[in-house]
Amino acid sequence: MAGVVVVFDFDKTIIDVDSDNWVVDGLGATDLFDRLLPTMPWNTLIDTVMGELHAQGKTLRDVADVLRAAPIDPHVVAAIRAAYSLGCDLRVLSDANRFFIEAVLDHHGLRGCFSEINTNPSRVDADGRLRIAPHHDFHAAPHGCGLGTCPPNMCKGQVLDRIRASAAAADGGRKRFIYLGDGRGDYCPSLRLAREDFMMPRKGFPVWDLICENPGLLQAEVHLWSDGKDME
């Protein structure tokens, strides 16, 4: 299926939980997270919590071990491998972060299926502490999307436009896109899909609720899924 680009969200799409909350809860930082949540942006909060966990002696291995235990439906794993084996170009577009995503994909042997991961960058500093930064530096300037459903650190619609342009430039041909997601941030890219594309929102999740408010705004054909079996 050359010419088909499949774009996956990560949290509650590839894995069945929110990876940030999964790590926070799994490493015993829920109370700290809840206390800080009203005081700072989400990306800053996760970075801060990672710093506190590091100060408590939690290691990168501890973080990775929690992520490896994140629930993922075997049907999702099979769907990813099937799409890859058919020749589709698979991408991740997620508001999680690179360390979390790569830890999960590596554990399940899926990282090689994806040609690109678009997410919030992460790095390990000289002290061995995981640092999380925003995909878009909203402190310098807003990303400029006026839709109202994109978080300040990432407009997935703008990222999808870049993916579409780079995919077309790679061989000069127009690509058909399949987009899978669940959250509010997945609504903006759904509006940028073309008539020959497919939008796969998770039923009962925020992106599906937004689509239902005015289905006529989408050009792409919509295919619902509820769980991994539906997705596959």
Salt bridges, closest charged atoms under 4 A:
ASP9 OD1 - LYS156 NZ 3.03
ASP16 OD1 - ARG202 NH1 2.81
ASP47 OD1 - ARG129 NH1 3.15
ASP47 OD2 - ARG131 NH2 2.93
ASP65 OD1 - ARG68 NH1 2.51
ASP89 OD2 - ARG91 NH2 2.85
GLU102 OE2 - ARG98 NH1 3.08
GLU102 OE2 - ARG111 NH2 3.05
ASP106 OD2 - ARG111 NH1 3.17
GLU116 OE1 - ARG91 NH1 2.57
GLU116 OE2 - ARG162 NH2 3.09
ASP161 OD2 - ARG192 NH1 2.49
ASP171 OD2 - LYS175 NZ 2.65
ASP186 OD1 - LYS156 NZ 2.83
GLU196 OE2 - ARG174 NE 2.43
ASP197 OD2 - ARG164 NH2 2.83
GLU221 OE2 - HIS223 NE2 2.72
GLU232 OE1 - HIS75 ND1 2.62
